[in-house]
Amino acid sequence: MAYPADEGALSRHAVTPGSKATSGWPRRPAREEDRIVENGQQMTFMKLSAENSREFVERFGEFEDGVITGIRLHLPRGPVAGRVATFDIQAVDTTDGNEWRLVQLAVGGVFEYQFTCSTRQTYFVLSDGLRLDCTSERCVLDLDPGPDEWMPEQVAERGEYSKQYAIGAWCEYTVLDGPFI
């Protein structure tokens, strides 16, 4: 498998969105929330939309100085709808006494992504926070938006920013008290 010539690029993948998953996990839940048990802990995932994504990002202070502690890719053979990128991010919950929380974000139906690792630059600390744009057609999660004006259409373009992102059909989140790394 060939990867782009970008220095430090671990992976970049683009496919054409299309078919829907009919069975198996992970897939977009039929309800606004879906309960999953992981490591003996019940988690509730909430769907993000154009209506609630701004409030969600503000709740965590735009995720400025949040820390990525995990990235998981589930890329099964078959329909794009079954592909999921999950991010574990430690961030300050401004609505709950400024306590640190573990936020898990899942982007499903992933049709493009890029994650970067370099010995010269760390991309684990979200110095500029993150940007999230959810519509009924797609969800853009940019983990390296830069300090300048941001537009979701710029994310997949080559440039100084947007070195880490995932674009898919939907996005969900859950908030946990830990564990922290």
N, C-alpha and C positions, 0 to 999 in steps of 0.2 A: 504494500500500500504506500503510495507517495503522499507526502505532505508538502505544503507550500514552502517556498524558500525563505519565508519570514524568519528572522533569527528568533529562536526561542519558541516558535509556535509548536505546541504539542499536537494540536489538531484543529482542523477547520473542515467542516462538512456541510455540504449544501445538496439538497434534493428538492424535487418538485412536490409540494404538498398535494395530497389527493385523497386516497381511499381512507376509509374509517376502519378502526379495529372492531372486530365483532366479539372477541372473547379474549380472556387473559388479562394479566395485570402487568404493568400499569396501564390504565386507560382513564379517560375523563369520566369522573363519576356522574351518575344520572341526577344526583341531588346537588344542592348548593354546598353541602358538607358531606364528607365521607369519613367514617371512622376506620382507622387502621391500627393494629396492634404491632408494635415494633419493640423488641427487647423487653417484653412484658409491660410496656407502657402504652396506654391507649392514646392515640393522637387524633385530633379532629382537623382535617384540612378544609380550608375555606377558599372558595373560588374568588379570584380577583377579576374585576371588570373595570370598565371605564368609569363607572360610578363610584367604586370604593378603593381603587388603587392609589389615588392621590392621598387619601386619608391614611391608608396603610403605611405608605412611605413616610409621611409626616410623623406618624406615631413613633417611628424609630429614628427621628432626627435626620431624615434623608439617608440613613445608614452611614453617615460620615464617621470615619475611623472605625467602622465595623470590621470584623475580621472573618475571612472565609476560613473555616476549619474543615470543610469537606466538600468534595464535588463527586457526584456519582452519575454515571451515564448508563442508561439501560437502552441498548440499541438492538432490539431483536430483529431477526429477519422478518420480512413481511411489511405490512402497511406502516407508513410514516406515523400514523396516529398512535402506535404503540411505543414510540421513542420518547424517553423522559430524561431530562437532566435535573438533578436535585442538588441544591446548594445548602450547606449548613453555614449560617452566618451568625456570629455573636454580635449583638447590637444592644444599645441602650433603649429601653422602653420608656419613653417620656410620659406615658399615661399611668405608669405604675411606679412612681417614686424614683425614676431614673435608674432602675435596676437593670443589670445585664440579663438578657434572655438569649436563648438559642432559637433562631428563626430558621425554619426549613422552608425553602422556596422550591417548588417543582414546576418546571416548564414542560408541558406535554405536547405531543405531536411535533417534536423538534424537527425543523427542516434546515436549520443553519445554526452553527455554534463555533466558537473559538475560545480556547483557554491558553494562556501564555505562562511559561515558566522560564526564568532567566536567572543566571547567577549575578547579573548586574542590577537587576530591578526586581523588587518583590511586588507581586500583584495580589497578595493575600490581604493586605490592609487596604480597605476601601477609603483612601485618603479623600477622594472627591465624592464619596457616597456611591449610590447607585441610582439609576433612572429606570423607570418602569412605565411602559405604555401598553395598555390592554384595550383591544377593540373586539368586536364580535368576530373579526376575521383572523386576528393574530395577537400574539403577546411578545413584546420586545423587553428583555431584561438586559440592561447594560451595566456591567460591573466595573467599567472604567470610562465614565462619561467625560472626564476632564472638567475644568472649572468654567469653561465658556458656555455660551448658549447651546442648548441641546435639542436635537430633533431626532425622532426615531428613524427617519429615513437615512440618516448619516451613519448608522451603526455598522452596517456591513461594508461601508466604503473604506478604502485604505486611507490611513492618516495617522495623526499623532495619538488619537484617543480610540476608544472602543477596541481595546486589545482582548477583552474578555466579555463575551456576551452569549446569549442563547435566544433564538427566535423560534417560536412554536405557535401552536393553535390555541393554547390556554395556559393559565398560570394559577397555582394554588399555594397556600401557605399554612403553616401551623407554628405556634409559639410554645416553647418549652422552657422550663426552669433550668435546664442543663441536660446532659453533662457538659461542662466547659473544658476546653483543652488549653 
